[in-house]
């Protein structure tokens, strides 16, 4: 019988210890869950702020670009007063809107920006075309819905065109995204 008594006493003592241990474990678990929830809320808030910043910057880029509609093309041009060439237009829009100084030439702009798939295009991204039998010889800014704004050629003005037109479709050379970290780097070398 003493053997059964010892087993019973052990069972009772562990049963009494378990309720005391359980609240402590539950409290630790609750604290951990609360910390995770707080981290999740903070991350969600930060992502939301970043998303709003991106949307605002993208909207500003497109609005600024649309403000240059009708400005005449000028080879080597980089201002609304004197006219734009394609890369001068892109550079002016990014400098005015985002404070980023992109390189001067279209091929340099392609080299200093992040390559993206055509399916990932968002307003404000750069679109490149081979219009002079060399890669990245022309650039524009994607404005959405398959359209881009650019300074096309001598005798023309800044305008919006459809990338699905056969001329642009055949000459499409790729899409790029400007990120502040990438765009800041070429500012010293871009005044060639």
N, C-alpha and C positions, 0 to 999 in steps of 0.2 A: 503494500500500500504506500509506502513511503515514496516509491518510484512514481506512482500516479500523483501523489501530492506535489512532488517536485515539478512534474510536468504541468500540473494545474497552476501552480504558483508562477512558473515561467510564462505560461500563457496569459495569466492575469496581468503580470507586470509588463509584458510586451503590449497587451491591449491598452493598458493605461498609458504607456509611453507613446503609442501610435497617435492618439488624439493630440498630444502636445506637439509632436513632431509634424503632424499634418498641417496645423495652422502656420507653422514657421515655413514649411515648404510651400504652402499656398501663398503666403505673403511674399516670399521670394519670387515665385512664379508671377504673381500679380505685378510686382515691381518691374520685373523683366518685360512683361507684356506692355506695361505703361511706358517704359523707356523706348521700346520698339515702336509703339504707337506714336510717341512724341517725335521720334526720328523720322517716321513715315510722314507725319504732318509737316515737319520742317522741309523734308526733301520735296514733297508735293508743292509746298509754297514756293521754294526756290525754283523748281521747274516751271511753275506757272509764271513767276516773274520773268524768267529767261525767255519763255515762249512769248510773253507780251512784248519784251524788248525786241525779239526777232521780228515779230509781226509789225511792230511800229517802224523799225528800221527798214524792213522790206517795203512797207507802204510808202515811207518817205522817199525811198529810192525810185519807186515807180512814179510817184507824183512829181518828183524833181525831173525825172526823165521826160515825162509828158509836158512839162513846162518848156522844154526845148523843141517841141514840135514846130516845124516850119523854119528853124534856123538853117541858113544855107550851108552846104558842104564847102569846106575849104581844106585842101591838102595841107597837112601839118597844123591845122587849126585846133585851138584848144579853148576857145571862149565863145559865148553867145554873141558877143559884140563883133567878132571877126569871122565867126563860123567854125565848124568842127569837121574833123575827119572822124572815122569810126572810133579809133582808140582814144582820141582827144575827148570825144563825147563821153565815153565810158569813164575815163579818168576824171573828168570834171564832175560827173554825177557822184562818183564815190567820194571824191574829195569834199564836195559841198555837203553831201548828205551824211556820210559816215566818218568824215575826217581822215579817210585813208588815202594815201598817195600811191596809186598804182603805177607800174612802169608806163612808159610812153607808147611803145609799139604793141600791136595786137599779139604778136608771137611772144613777146616778153610777158604780157598779161597772162597768156595761157600758161607759161612756164612758172609763174609765181602764184598760181591759184590751184585749188584742189579739184582734181578730175572727178566728175560725177557721171553717172549714167543718164542718158537722155530721159529715161522714165522718172528720174528723181528731180527733174527741173522744177524750180520754184521761182516765183517772181523775184527779180533782183539778181538771179544767176546770170552768168555770161554764156553766150552762145557764139561759137566760132565757125567760120566758113572758109573754104578754099576758093577765093575768087580771082586769084592771080597766079594760078598754077603752082602755089606753094602753100604748105600747111599754115593754118592760123593767120591768113592774110587779111581777114575781116572779122570784126567783133561787134556784137550788139548786146543789149540787156533784155533778158526774157521778162515779159510783163504778164504772162499767164495765157491760158487758153490757146497754146500753140503759136503765140505771137511774140514778136520782139521789136524793140525800138533801136534805130541805128541811123548813122549818117552814111547814106549809100554810095554816092559818087559825085564827081563834078557835075554841076548843073542841076543837082537835086537838093532836097532839103531833108532835115531830120524827119523821119516818119516811122510808122508802125507797119510791119509786114507779117505775113503768115508764113511760118516755117514749113508748112505743108505744101506751099507752091512748089512746083517741080524745080524751078531754078534753085531755090534754097535747099530743098530736100536733097538734090544731087550734090550740092557743095557743102553740106553740113560736115563739120570737122570735129565736133565734140562740144561738151558742156563743162563748165567749171564753176566752182563756188568760191567766193571771196570770203576768207575768214580773217578777222582782225590780226591774228598772229602771223599769218602768211603775208597779208597785205602790208604790214608795217615794215617788213624786212627789206623790200626793194626801194624804199624811199630815198636812200642815199645813192643808189646806182641808177635811178630812173631818169635823171636829167641828162641824157646823152644827146 
